[in-house]
């Protein structure tokens, strides 16, 4: 729980920014490359 007004505003701003990025995630999905069904710890993208 925030103990000062400043901390309360900071926490509220963090929540709002997090929610905004979650909403825009579907818009950004087509801007990145992804690989499905990766077996192992990593995948390599060729340039």
N, C-alpha and C positions, 0 to 999 in steps of 0.2 A: 504494500500500500504506500502511495506517495505521501511523504510527510510535509512537503512544501509545495507551494503553488508552482514553482519552476519545475519540480520533478513531475508534477501532475501534467503540465503542458507537454513535457518531453515524452512521457509515456503515451499520451493521446496522439501526438505527432507520429511516433513510431508505429502505433496501431494503424493510423490512417494511411501511412506510406505503405505498410505491409499489405493492407487490403487493396490499395490502388494497383500494386504490382501483381497481385493475384488476379484482379479483374483484367489486366492487360496481357496476362500470360497467353491467352488464346490468340491474341493479335500477333504476338511475337513468335508463336509456334512455327509459322512458315518461314521465319527468318533464320532458323538454325537447322543444322543437319543432325539427324539422329539415326541410330541403328537399333533395330528391334532384335530380340532373342540373342543377346550377347551371352556367350558362355565363357566364363573366366572373369578376371578382375578388370580388364580394360579392353578398349577397342581402338583401332587406328583408322583415322580418316586420311585419305590421300589428298594432297593439294592439287 
